[in-house]
Amino acid sequence: MKNVENVLPENPLKSLDEWEEDLLRRYPDPDTIATAKSAEEYRNYDAPARDSVREFYRINHQYQTYDFVQQKRAEYLKFDKKEMPLWDAFEFLNQLVDDSDPDTDLSQFQHLLQTSEAIRRDGHPDWMVLAGLLHDMGKVLCLFGEPQWAVVGDTFPVGCAFSEKNIYAEFFAENPDNNNPQYNTKYGVYAPNCGLRNVTMSWGHDEYIYHMVKDHLPEEALYMLRYHSFYAWHREGAYDHLLDDHDREMLKWVKLFNPYDLYSKNPEPPVWSELKPYYDALAAKYLPQTLKF
């Protein structure tokens, strides 16, 4: 397979958060979680970078093929890049601090902590709190040299026909799988109602963090991690023909999680010294002493 990273502009977005900015335009949510300001005030750019988001999805949709995903799974799911304690891993992730985000000057870890604290404040199970803390950990892929379009963005199944309910679905016309009879039919390589556990998703931070912790968290948390960017499913109702009854039952957990990801940012930094004992105990309850990347 051609090494696509060497022939494409790797980073059409000015920051990874431009993707989330676009999500907030598409899916405005209630104000219940946005405690610092109203949902309408979030992502208030004077000149929103819609062109860069469109270019991001043009590249993403063209090059996220079934073979590309298999290549990345083989490369990264060996987890042989690094091994770190959880808190060291967050220090590593903090190298992705985004200077262009208009909502917050906080680090990646502080954003994740705000997500988890919003979940905890509302009395949800502790494993959901931990899912909030971990959900963007997979963005470390950028620090391993992966381009943005292979790290963030709405996710979708590969190996079957692309749904028109995916964002910028017209760009799938340039994806080689779109003209491959093995992959371009309704079911492609899958059986009807095979269940999402048997479906290969586009590559990115959701899939990576899911595999990293799949042996340690309850299944509800794993659905939150693996499918929180699968907007065509949990917001648009697409790909029902691939779902089984278990997926439909788990959907409520993905829907519950999503607003905490999008609307938990506020300019007040969490006081980590006060929170650390709780999170030390929480991590010890569910996770090994070190995480493999």
N, C-alpha and C positions, 0 to 999 in steps of 0.2 A: 504493500500500500504506500502511496506517495506520502512523504512527510509533510503534511499540510501546514504545520506550524512554520515551515521555512518559506512558504510561498504566499502567506497571507499577512495583512496588517493584524497584529496580535491583539491590540487594545483599542478598539474604536471608541470605547467609553472613556471619559475623563476619569471616572472612578467606578468601582464596582457598584456603588450605591445608586448610580444612574438607573440601573435596572429596577431597583426597589422604588425609586422615584416614579418610574413609569407604572409600576404596579399600583401605587397609591392613586394615580389618576384613573386607572382602569377599575379599581375595586375600592372605592371609598367606603369605609366602615364606620360603625357607630362610635361615639365619643367615650364610651365607657372605660376604655383602657388608656386612651390618650389623656393622661392626668395633667400634663403641663400646659397644653393648649388644645384647641379643637382639632379634630381630624382634618378639617379643611385647611388649617394653617400649615400642616406638615408638607414638606417638600416645596416650599414656596420660593422657587427660583425666579429671578427676574426674566431670564431667557432660558426656559427649559430646553434641554439638549435632545429634542425629539429625533433629529437627524442622526445623531450618534447611536441612539437606541435602535433605530431602524437599521442602520448599518451593522450593528452588533447582531441583530437577528438574521440579517441576510447571510452573514458568515456562519452563524450558529446553525441555521437550517440547511445550509448547503453542505456542511462538512460533518454534521453529526449523523454519520451513517452507521449501519449495523456493524460493519467491519471496524470502523473507527472505535466504536464503543468496546468491542471485544479486545482491540489492541490496548486500550487504556485500562480495562479491567485486568488484563494479563500483566501490565506494567505496574499498576499501583496496588492491586489487591494482594500482592505478596507482602506488603507492609514491611519493606526492607530499607526505607529511606532514613528513618530516625526512630529512636525509642526514648520517650521522655515521661517524667511524672506529669500529671494533669496540669499543675500550675506552671511548670516550665513550658508546657505546650501552649498555654495562653500567652506567655511572654513571647514565644516564637510567633504566634498569630498576630500579636500587636504590631509587628512590622508592617502590617497592612493598614495602619492608621490613615484615614481618609481626610485630607486637608480641605477637600472641596464640599463636604457635606454641610448643607445650610442648617440642619436640624441639631447638630451636636458636634462638639469638639472632643468627644469621648473616644477612648480606644475601642478596638474590636471587643476586648474582654468586657469593658464596662457596658457596651451595648448588650452583650449576651447576658450580663448580670442584671441589667434592667429588665430584659425579657423574662428571665427566671424569677426575679423578684415580683414582677407583675403577676405571674402565674401563682406564686406562693401567696401573695396578698389576697388573691381570690379563693384560696383554700383548696386548690387542686392537689391531686396526689403528688407525693415527693418525686416519683419517677418522671412526672410531667415537668416539674421544676428543673430536674436534671436535663431533660430533653431541651428545655429552653436555654439552658446554659451551654449546651453542646451543639445546637442546631447549625451554627455557621462555622464550626471548627474545620469542616472540610475545605474552607477557603484557603487553607494552607497549601492547597494545590498550586496556587499562584506563586508561592514561595519556592516550589519545586520546578518552576519554569513553565507551567501551563498557561496558555493564553486565556483571557477572560471568557471567551465563548465556550471553553471547555471546563469552566468552573461555576459560573452563575448563568442565570436565564431560566425561563420557564422550561420545565422538563416534559418529556413526551416519550411514548414507546417508539422504539425502532424495530425493524423487522416486519412491519405491516404498514398498510396505507396510513398516511398522515391525516389527522382529522382537520377539517376546515375550522374547527373551533380553537385550534392553536393560534396564538398571537402571530400576526404576519404570515399566515399560512401560505400565501402566494410564493414565498421564497423557497418552499419545498420543491418547487418545480425544477430548481437547479440541483437538487440532491440526487446523486446517482441512483439511490434506492428507489426513487420515484418512477424510474423507467425499467426497473428490474422486476420481472414477473415473479421472482421468488419472494419479493418484499412488498410489492405495490398493491396487493389485494387486501380486502377487508381484514382477513385474519392473518395473511402472510405466513410466517413460520409457526403460528400459534393455533391452538384448537379453540373452538367457541367456548366462552366462559371458563377459560383455563385458570383464571385467577392472576392477580398482579404479581404474585410471588414467582410465577412462571414467565413473566414478561420482562424483557430487557429494556431498561429505561435509558434515555440519553445520558451521556456522561457529565458529571458535575459534582458539586460539593454535597448534595443530598445523598447520592448513591455512595459516595466515599465514606461519609460519616456513618451511614447505616451499616456498612460492612465492618467498619472499625469497632462498633459497639454491639453488634447483633447478638452476641452471646451473653450480654450483660444486662439488658434492659427488657422490660415487659413489651409484648407485641404492640400494644397501643402506642407506646413511646416510639417504637421502631417505625410504625406507619407515619407518625408525625415527622420523624427525621427524613425518611426516605421519600415522602410524597408531598412535603410542604410547598415545593415549587411546581407541582403537577397541577397547574391551574386549570388546564383543559378538563381535567377530571373533577376536582373538588369545587370549582366555581362554575364551570360551563356544562358539566354533565356528559362529557364526551367519553368515548371508549367503553360504553356500557357492555358492548358485545364481548369484551375481554374479561369483565369482572365476574367473580363468583359471589355467593352470598356472604362469605366472610369479608370480602372487600367492602361490600355495602354496609356491613355492620361496623367496620372500622372507620368508615368515612366520617362519622360524627366526631371522632377524635381528631382527625386532620382538620376538620372545620373549626373545632374548638381551639386548636393551637394557632391557626393562621393569624388571627388578629393580634395576638400577643407579639408575634414577630414583627408585624408592620407598624403597630401603634404604641409600642412601649417606650420609645425614645423620649427623653426629656433632658433639659440642660443640667439637671442636678446630678452630680456624680454619686454613685453608691459609695457608702463608707465601708470599704473593704475590711478594715480592722474589726468592725462590729459584726460583719457577716461571715468572716472566715471560719469561725468554729462550726457554724451550721453547715457550710459547704464542705468543710473537711470531713465531717461525719457523713454527709450525703454521698460524697464521692467514694468514701471507704465502704459504704453499704453496697454500692452497685458496681464499682469499677475496679480493675486491677491496679496495682501500685504504679505501673507505667503503661503508657499507651504506645502502640506501634503504629508508625506512619509509613 
